[in-house]
Amino acid sequence: MEEGRRMPPTQEERTQFVKNSVLYKEFLAEREEILKHKWIESEKAGADIGFEKALLDWIVKHRSNWRDKRMKEGTKTPS
């Protein structure tokens, strides 16, 4: 191997980088909130409302406040 050249990252290294990224962690936190919302709204409706409906409803009704709360708590949310 030539001096100063690096091997490309392995699939495992790329996967670990993504899992450790702030953006991915925020995605997981937001997804968890959407799934909670889906469960609550499905219980109210007496049937599964589906992920897409829950997602759109949560975005319209709750996303801004959720992000504001996370920012105040010190959890940075990417723009």
Phi and psi restraints in degrees (range 20) as a CNS / XPLOR table:
assign (resid 1 and name C) (resid 2 and name N)
       (resid 2 and name CA) (resid 2 and name C) 1.0 -72.3 20.0 2
assign (resid 2 and name N) (resid 2 and name CA)
       (resid 2 and name C) (resid 3 and name N) 1.0 149.2 20.0 2
assign (resid 2 and name C) (resid 3 and name N)
       (resid 3 and name CA) (resid 3 and name C) 1.0 -61.1 20.0 2
assign (resid 3 and name N) (resid 3 and name CA)
       (resid 3 and name C) (resid 4 and name N) 1.0 133.0 20.0 2
assign (resid 3 and name C) (resid 4 and name N)
       (resid 4 and name CA) (resid 4 and name C) 1.0 86.7 20.0 2
assign (resid 4 and name N) (resid 4 and name CA)
       (resid 4 and name C) (resid 5 and name N) 1.0 -8.7 20.0 2
assign (resid 4 and name C) (resid 5 and name N)
       (resid 5 and name CA) (resid 5 and name C) 1.0 -96.0 20.0 2
assign (resid 5 and name N) (resid 5 and name CA)
       (resid 5 and name C) (resid 6 and name N) 1.0 138.6 20.0 2
assign (resid 5 and name C) (resid 6 and name N)
       (resid 6 and name CA) (resid 6 and name C) 1.0 -108.2 20.0 2
assign (resid 6 and name N) (resid 6 and name CA)
       (resid 6 and name C) (resid 7 and name N) 1.0 150.4 20.0 2
assign (resid 6 and name C) (resid 7 and name N)
       (resid 7 and name CA) (resid 7 and name C) 1.0 -74.4 20.0 2
assign (resid 7 and name N) (resid 7 and name CA)
       (resid 7 and name C) (resid 8 and name N) 1.0 145.3 20.0 2
assign (resid 7 and name C) (resid 8 and name N)
       (resid 8 and name CA) (resid 8 and name C) 1.0 -62.7 20.0 2
assign (resid 8 and name N) (resid 8 and name CA)
       (resid 8 and name C) (resid 9 and name N) 1.0 150.1 20.0 2
assign (resid 8 and name C) (resid 9 and name N)
       (resid 9 and name CA) (resid 9 and name C) 1.0 -63.8 20.0 2
assign (resid 9 and name N) (resid 9 and name CA)
       (resid 9 and name C) (resid 10 and name N) 1.0 147.8 20.0 2
assign (resid 9 and name C) (resid 10 and name N)
       (resid 10 and name CA) (resid 10 and name C) 1.0 -75.5 20.0 2
assign (resid 10 and name N) (resid 10 and name CA)
       (resid 10 and name C) (resid 11 and name N) 1.0 167.0 20.0 2
assign (resid 10 and name C) (resid 11 and name N)
       (resid 11 and name CA) (resid 11 and name C) 1.0 -59.3 20.0 2
assign (resid 11 and name N) (resid 11 and name CA)
       (resid 11 and name C) (resid 12 and name N) 1.0 -40.5 20.0 2
assign (resid 11 and name C) (resid 12 and name N)
       (resid 12 and name CA) (resid 12 and name C) 1.0 -63.0 20.0 2
assign (resid 12 and name N) (resid 12 and name CA)
       (resid 12 and name C) (resid 13 and name N) 1.0 -42.1 20.0 2
assign (resid 12 and name C) (resid 13 and name N)
       (resid 13 and name CA) (resid 13 and name C) 1.0 -64.8 20.0 2
assign (resid 13 and name N) (resid 13 and name CA)
       (resid 13 and name C) (resid 14 and name N) 1.0 -41.3 20.0 2
assign (resid 13 and name C) (resid 14 and name N)
       (resid 14 and name CA) (resid 14 and name C) 1.0 -64.5 20.0 2
assign (resid 14 and name N) (resid 14 and name CA)
       (resid 14 and name C) (resid 15 and name N) 1.0 -41.9 20.0 2
assign (resid 14 and name C) (resid 15 and name N)
       (resid 15 and name CA) (resid 15 and name C) 1.0 -62.9 20.0 2
assign (resid 15 and name N) (resid 15 and name CA)
       (resid 15 and name C) (resid 16 and name N) 1.0 -44.2 20.0 2
assign (resid 15 and name C) (resid 16 and name N)
       (resid 16 and name CA) (resid 16 and name C) 1.0 -64.2 20.0 2
assign (resid 16 and name N) (resid 16 and name CA)
       (resid 16 and name C) (resid 17 and name N) 1.0 -39.2 20.0 2
assign (resid 16 and name C) (resid 17 and name N)
       (resid 17 and name CA) (resid 17 and name C) 1.0 -60.0 20.0 2
assign (resid 17 and name N) (resid 17 and name CA)
       (resid 17 and name C) (resid 18 and name N) 1.0 -45.3 20.0 2
assign (resid 17 and name C) (resid 18 and name N)
       (resid 18 and name CA) (resid 18 and name C) 1.0 -63.9 20.0 2
assign (resid 18 and name N) (resid 18 and name CA)
       (resid 18 and name C) (resid 19 and name N) 1.0 -46.7 20.0 2
assign (resid 18 and name C) (resid 19 and name N)
       (resid 19 and name CA) (resid 19 and name C) 1.0 -62.2 20.0 2
assign (resid 19 and name N) (resid 19 and name CA)
       (resid 19 and name C) (resid 20 and name N) 1.0 -28.4 20.0 2
assign (resid 19 and name C) (resid 20 and name N)
       (resid 20 and name CA) (resid 20 and name C) 1.0 -88.6 20.0 2
assign (resid 20 and name N) (resid 20 and name CA)
       (resid 20 and name C) (resid 21 and name N) 1.0 -7.0 20.0 2
assign (resid 20 and name C) (resid 21 and name N)
       (resid 21 and name CA) (resid 21 and name C) 1.0 -73.5 20.0 2
assign (resid 21 and name N) (resid 21 and name CA)
       (resid 21 and name C) (resid 22 and name N) 1.0 147.5 20.0 2
assign (resid 21 and name C) (resid 22 and name N)
       (resid 22 and name CA) (resid 22 and name C) 1.0 -61.7 20.0 2
assign (resid 22 and name N) (resid 22 and name CA)
       (resid 22 and name C) (resid 23 and name N) 1.0 -41.1 20.0 2
assign (resid 22 and name C) (resid 23 and name N)
       (resid 23 and name CA) (resid 23 and name C) 1.0 -60.5 20.0 2
assign (resid 23 and name N) (resid 23 and name CA)
       (resid 23 and name C) (resid 24 and name N) 1.0 -44.8 20.0 2
assign (resid 23 and name C) (resid 24 and name N)
       (resid 24 and name CA) (resid 24 and name C) 1.0 -65.1 20.0 2
assign (resid 24 and name N) (resid 24 and name CA)
       (resid 24 and name C) (resid 25 and name N) 1.0 -41.1 20.0 2
assign (resid 24 and name C) (resid 25 and name N)
       (resid 25 and name CA) (resid 25 and name C) 1.0 -63.4 20.0 2
assign (resid 25 and name N) (resid 25 and name CA)
       (resid 25 and name C) (resid 26 and name N) 1.0 -38.1 20.0 2
assign (resid 25 and name C) (resid 26 and name N)
       (resid 26 and name CA) (resid 26 and name C) 1.0 -67.3 20.0 2
assign (resid 26 and name N) (resid 26 and name CA)
       (resid 26 and name C) (resid 27 and name N) 1.0 -40.0 20.0 2
assign (resid 26 and name C) (resid 27 and name N)
       (resid 27 and name CA) (resid 27 and name C) 1.0 -58.5 20.0 2
assign (resid 27 and name N) (resid 27 and name CA)
       (resid 27 and name C) (resid 28 and name N) 1.0 -46.1 20.0 2
assign (resid 27 and name C) (resid 28 and name N)
       (resid 28 and name CA) (resid 28 and name C) 1.0 -64.0 20.0 2
assign (resid 28 and name N) (resid 28 and name CA)
       (resid 28 and name C) (resid 29 and name N) 1.0 -40.8 20.0 2
assign (resid 28 and name C) (resid 29 and name N)
       (resid 29 and name CA) (resid 29 and name C) 1.0 -64.8 20.0 2
assign (resid 29 and name N) (resid 29 and name CA)
       (resid 29 and name C) (resid 30 and name N) 1.0 -42.8 20.0 2
assign (resid 29 and name C) (resid 30 and name N)
       (resid 30 and name CA) (resid 30 and name C) 1.0 -66.3 20.0 2
assign (resid 30 and name N) (resid 30 and name CA)
       (resid 30 and name C) (resid 31 and name N) 1.0 -42.2 20.0 2
assign (resid 30 and name C) (resid 31 and name N)
       (resid 31 and name CA) (resid 31 and name C) 1.0 -59.7 20.0 2
assign (resid 31 and name N) (resid 31 and name CA)
       (resid 31 and name C) (resid 32 and name N) 1.0 -41.2 20.0 2
assign (resid 31 and name C) (resid 32 and name N)
       (resid 32 and name CA) (resid 32 and name C) 1.0 -61.4 20.0 2
assign (resid 32 and name N) (resid 32 and name CA)
       (resid 32 and name C) (resid 33 and name N) 1.0 -41.6 20.0 2
assign (resid 32 and name C) (resid 33 and name N)
       (resid 33 and name CA) (resid 33 and name C) 1.0 -64.0 20.0 2
assign (resid 33 and name N) (resid 33 and name CA)
       (resid 33 and name C) (resid 34 and name N) 1.0 -40.3 20.0 2
assign (resid 33 and name C) (resid 34 and name N)
       (resid 34 and name CA) (resid 34 and name C) 1.0 -64.3 20.0 2
assign (resid 34 and name N) (resid 34 and name CA)
       (resid 34 and name C) (resid 35 and name N) 1.0 -41.3 20.0 2
assign (resid 34 and name C) (resid 35 and name N)
       (resid 35 and name CA) (resid 35 and name C) 1.0 -66.1 20.0 2
assign (resid 35 and name N) (resid 35 and name CA)
       (resid 35 and name C) (resid 36 and name N) 1.0 -37.2 20.0 2
assign (resid 35 and name C) (resid 36 and name N)
       (resid 36 and name CA) (resid 36 and name C) 1.0 -62.8 20.0 2
assign (resid 36 and name N) (resid 36 and name CA)
       (resid 36 and name C) (resid 37 and name N) 1.0 -45.0 20.0 2
assign (resid 36 and name C) (resid 37 and name N)
       (resid 37 and name CA) (resid 37 and name C) 1.0 -61.3 20.0 2
assign (resid 37 and name N) (resid 37 and name CA)
       (resid 37 and name C) (resid 38 and name N) 1.0 -42.6 20.0 2
assign (resid 37 and name C) (resid 38 and name N)
       (resid 38 and name CA) (resid 38 and name C) 1.0 -59.1 20.0 2
assign (resid 38 and name N) (resid 38 and name CA)
       (resid 38 and name C) (resid 39 and name N) 1.0 -44.3 20.0 2
assign (resid 38 and name C) (resid 39 and name N)
       (resid 39 and name CA) (resid 39 and name C) 1.0 -63.4 20.0 2
assign (resid 39 and name N) (resid 39 and name CA)
       (resid 39 and name C) (resid 40 and name N) 1.0 -48.3 20.0 2
assign (resid 39 and name C) (resid 40 and name N)
       (resid 40 and name CA) (resid 40 and name C) 1.0 -60.6 20.0 2
assign (resid 40 and name N) (resid 40 and name CA)
       (resid 40 and name C) (resid 41 and name N) 1.0 -49.0 20.0 2
assign (resid 40 and name C) (resid 41 and name N)
       (resid 41 and name CA) (resid 41 and name C) 1.0 -68.9 20.0 2
assign (resid 41 and name N) (resid 41 and name CA)
       (resid 41 and name C) (resid 42 and name N) 1.0 -32.7 20.0 2
assign (resid 41 and name C) (resid 42 and name N)
       (resid 42 and name CA) (resid 42 and name C) 1.0 -66.7 20.0 2
assign (resid 42 and name N) (resid 42 and name CA)
       (resid 42 and name C) (resid 43 and name N) 1.0 -40.1 20.0 2
assign (resid 42 and name C) (resid 43 and name N)
       (resid 43 and name CA) (resid 43 and name C) 1.0 -61.6 20.0 2
assign (resid 43 and name N) (resid 43 and name CA)
       (resid 43 and name C) (resid 44 and name N) 1.0 -44.2 20.0 2
assign (resid 43 and name C) (resid 44 and name N)
       (resid 44 and name CA) (resid 44 and name C) 1.0 -61.5 20.0 2
assign (resid 44 and name N) (resid 44 and name CA)
       (resid 44 and name C) (resid 45 and name N) 1.0 -40.6 20.0 2
assign (resid 44 and name C) (resid 45 and name N)
       (resid 45 and name CA) (resid 45 and name C) 1.0 -79.7 20.0 2
assign (resid 45 and name N) (resid 45 and name CA)
       (resid 45 and name C) (resid 46 and name N) 1.0 -16.1 20.0 2
assign (resid 45 and name C) (resid 46 and name N)
       (resid 46 and name CA) (resid 46 and name C) 1.0 77.1 20.0 2
assign (resid 46 and name N) (resid 46 and name CA)
       (resid 46 and name C) (resid 47 and name N) 1.0 12.1 20.0 2
assign (resid 46 and name C) (resid 47 and name N)
       (resid 47 and name CA) (resid 47 and name C) 1.0 -160.5 20.0 2
assign (resid 47 and name N) (resid 47 and name CA)
       (resid 47 and name C) (resid 48 and name N) 1.0 158.4 20.0 2
assign (resid 47 and name C) (resid 48 and name N)
       (resid 48 and name CA) (resid 48 and name C) 1.0 -65.3 20.0 2
assign (resid 48 and name N) (resid 48 and name CA)
       (resid 48 and name C) (resid 49 and name N) 1.0 122.9 20.0 2
assign (resid 48 and name C) (resid 49 and name N)
       (resid 49 and name CA) (resid 49 and name C) 1.0 -86.5 20.0 2
assign (resid 49 and name N) (resid 49 and name CA)
       (resid 49 and name C) (resid 50 and name N) 1.0 -12.0 20.0 2
assign (resid 49 and name C) (resid 50 and name N)
       (resid 50 and name CA) (resid 50 and name C) 1.0 88.3 20.0 2
assign (resid 50 and name N) (resid 50 and name CA)
       (resid 50 and name C) (resid 51 and name N) 1.0 153.6 20.0 2
assign (resid 50 and name C) (resid 51 and name N)
       (resid 51 and name CA) (resid 51 and name C) 1.0 -67.2 20.0 2
assign (resid 51 and name N) (resid 51 and name CA)
       (resid 51 and name C) (resid 52 and name N) 1.0 -42.9 20.0 2
assign (resid 51 and name C) (resid 52 and name N)
       (resid 52 and name CA) (resid 52 and name C) 1.0 -61.9 20.0 2
assign (resid 52 and name N) (resid 52 and name CA)
       (resid 52 and name C) (resid 53 and name N) 1.0 -45.1 20.0 2
assign (resid 52 and name C) (resid 53 and name N)
       (resid 53 and name CA) (resid 53 and name C) 1.0 -64.0 20.0 2
assign (resid 53 and name N) (resid 53 and name CA)
       (resid 53 and name C) (resid 54 and name N) 1.0 -42.0 20.0 2
assign (resid 53 and name C) (resid 54 and name N)
       (resid 54 and name CA) (resid 54 and name C) 1.0 -63.6 20.0 2
assign (resid 54 and name N) (resid 54 and name CA)
       (resid 54 and name C) (resid 55 and name N) 1.0 -42.3 20.0 2
assign (resid 54 and name C) (resid 55 and name N)
       (resid 55 and name CA) (resid 55 and name C) 1.0 -58.8 20.0 2
assign (resid 55 and name N) (resid 55 and name CA)
       (resid 55 and name C) (resid 56 and name N) 1.0 -52.8 20.0 2
assign (resid 55 and name C) (resid 56 and name N)
       (resid 56 and name CA) (resid 56 and name C) 1.0 -62.8 20.0 2
assign (resid 56 and name N) (resid 56 and name CA)
       (resid 56 and name C) (resid 57 and name N) 1.0 -42.1 20.0 2
assign (resid 56 and name C) (resid 57 and name N)
       (resid 57 and name CA) (resid 57 and name C) 1.0 -64.0 20.0 2
assign (resid 57 and name N) (resid 57 and name CA)
       (resid 57 and name C) (resid 58 and name N) 1.0 -43.3 20.0 2
assign (resid 57 and name C) (resid 58 and name N)
       (resid 58 and name CA) (resid 58 and name C) 1.0 -65.5 20.0 2
assign (resid 58 and name N) (resid 58 and name CA)
       (resid 58 and name C) (resid 59 and name N) 1.0 -41.7 20.0 2
assign (resid 58 and name C) (resid 59 and name N)
       (resid 59 and name CA) (resid 59 and name C) 1.0 -59.5 20.0 2
assign (resid 59 and name N) (resid 59 and name CA)
       (resid 59 and name C) (resid 60 and name N) 1.0 -47.1 20.0 2
assign (resid 59 and name C) (resid 60 and name N)
       (resid 60 and name CA) (resid 60 and name C) 1.0 -66.8 20.0 2
assign (resid 60 and name N) (resid 60 and name CA)
       (resid 60 and name C) (resid 61 and name N) 1.0 -42.3 20.0 2
assign (resid 60 and name C) (resid 61 and name N)
       (resid 61 and name CA) (resid 61 and name C) 1.0 -94.1 20.0 2
assign (resid 61 and name N) (resid 61 and name CA)
       (resid 61 and name C) (resid 62 and name N) 1.0 -27.7 20.0 2
assign (resid 61 and name C) (resid 62 and name N)
       (resid 62 and name CA) (resid 62 and name C) 1.0 -131.1 20.0 2
assign (resid 62 and name N) (resid 62 and name CA)
       (resid 62 and name C) (resid 63 and name N) 1.0 -20.3 20.0 2
assign (resid 62 and name C) (resid 63 and name N)
       (resid 63 and name CA) (resid 63 and name C) 1.0 -59.2 20.0 2
assign (resid 63 and name N) (resid 63 and name CA)
       (resid 63 and name C) (resid 64 and name N) 1.0 -47.1 20.0 2
assign (resid 63 and name C) (resid 64 and name N)
       (resid 64 and name CA) (resid 64 and name C) 1.0 -59.9 20.0 2
assign (resid 64 and name N) (resid 64 and name CA)
       (resid 64 and name C) (resid 65 and name N) 1.0 -47.3 20.0 2
assign (resid 64 and name C) (resid 65 and name N)
       (resid 65 and name CA) (resid 65 and name C) 1.0 -65.2 20.0 2
assign (resid 65 and name N) (resid 65 and name CA)
       (resid 65 and name C) (resid 66 and name N) 1.0 -38.5 20.0 2
assign (resid 65 and name C) (resid 66 and name N)
       (resid 66 and name CA) (resid 66 and name C) 1.0 -61.7 20.0 2
assign (resid 66 and name N) (resid 66 and name CA)
       (resid 66 and name C) (resid 67 and name N) 1.0 -45.4 20.0 2
assign (resid 66 and name C) (resid 67 and name N)
       (resid 67 and name CA) (resid 67 and name C) 1.0 -65.9 20.0 2
assign (resid 67 and name N) (resid 67 and name CA)
       (resid 67 and name C) (resid 68 and name N) 1.0 -43.1 20.0 2
assign (resid 67 and name C) (resid 68 and name N)
       (resid 68 and name CA) (resid 68 and name C) 1.0 -58.6 20.0 2
assign (resid 68 and name N) (resid 68 and name CA)
       (resid 68 and name C) (resid 69 and name N) 1.0 -44.1 20.0 2
assign (resid 68 and name C) (resid 69 and name N)
       (resid 69 and name CA) (resid 69 and name C) 1.0 -62.2 20.0 2
assign (resid 69 and name N) (resid 69 and name CA)
       (resid 69 and name C) (resid 70 and name N) 1.0 -42.5 20.0 2
assign (resid 69 and name C) (resid 70 and name N)
       (resid 70 and name CA) (resid 70 and name C) 1.0 -64.0 20.0 2
assign (resid 70 and name N) (resid 70 and name CA)
       (resid 70 and name C) (resid 71 and name N) 1.0 -38.9 20.0 2
assign (resid 70 and name C) (resid 71 and name N)
       (resid 71 and name CA) (resid 71 and name C) 1.0 -64.7 20.0 2
assign (resid 71 and name N) (resid 71 and name CA)
       (resid 71 and name C) (resid 72 and name N) 1.0 -42.3 20.0 2
assign (resid 71 and name C) (resid 72 and name N)
       (resid 72 and name CA) (resid 72 and name C) 1.0 -66.0 20.0 2
assign (resid 72 and name N) (resid 72 and name CA)
       (resid 72 and name C) (resid 73 and name N) 1.0 -32.3 20.0 2
assign (resid 72 and name C) (resid 73 and name N)
       (resid 73 and name CA) (resid 73 and name C) 1.0 -79.4 20.0 2
assign (resid 73 and name N) (resid 73 and name CA)
       (resid 73 and name C) (resid 74 and name N) 1.0 -6.2 20.0 2
assign (resid 73 and name C) (resid 74 and name N)
       (resid 74 and name CA) (resid 74 and name C) 1.0 96.3 20.0 2
assign (resid 74 and name N) (resid 74 and name CA)
       (resid 74 and name C) (resid 75 and name N) 1.0 4.6 20.0 2
assign (resid 74 and name C) (resid 75 and name N)
       (resid 75 and name CA) (resid 75 and name C) 1.0 -90.6 20.0 2
assign (resid 75 and name N) (resid 75 and name CA)
       (resid 75 and name C) (resid 76 and name N) 1.0 117.0 20.0 2
assign (resid 75 and name C) (resid 76 and name N)
       (resid 76 and name CA) (resid 76 and name C) 1.0 -78.1 20.0 2
assign (resid 76 and name N) (resid 76 and name CA)
       (resid 76 and name C) (resid 77 and name N) 1.0 132.1 20.0 2
assign (resid 76 and name C) (resid 77 and name N)
       (resid 77 and name CA) (resid 77 and name C) 1.0 -111.5 20.0 2
assign (resid 77 and name N) (resid 77 and name CA)
       (resid 77 and name C) (resid 78 and name N) 1.0 124.2 20.0 2
assign (resid 77 and name C) (resid 78 and name N)
       (resid 78 and name CA) (resid 78 and name C) 1.0 -62.7 20.0 2
assign (resid 78 and name N) (resid 78 and name CA)
       (resid 78 and name C) (resid 79 and name N) 1.0 148.2 20.0 2
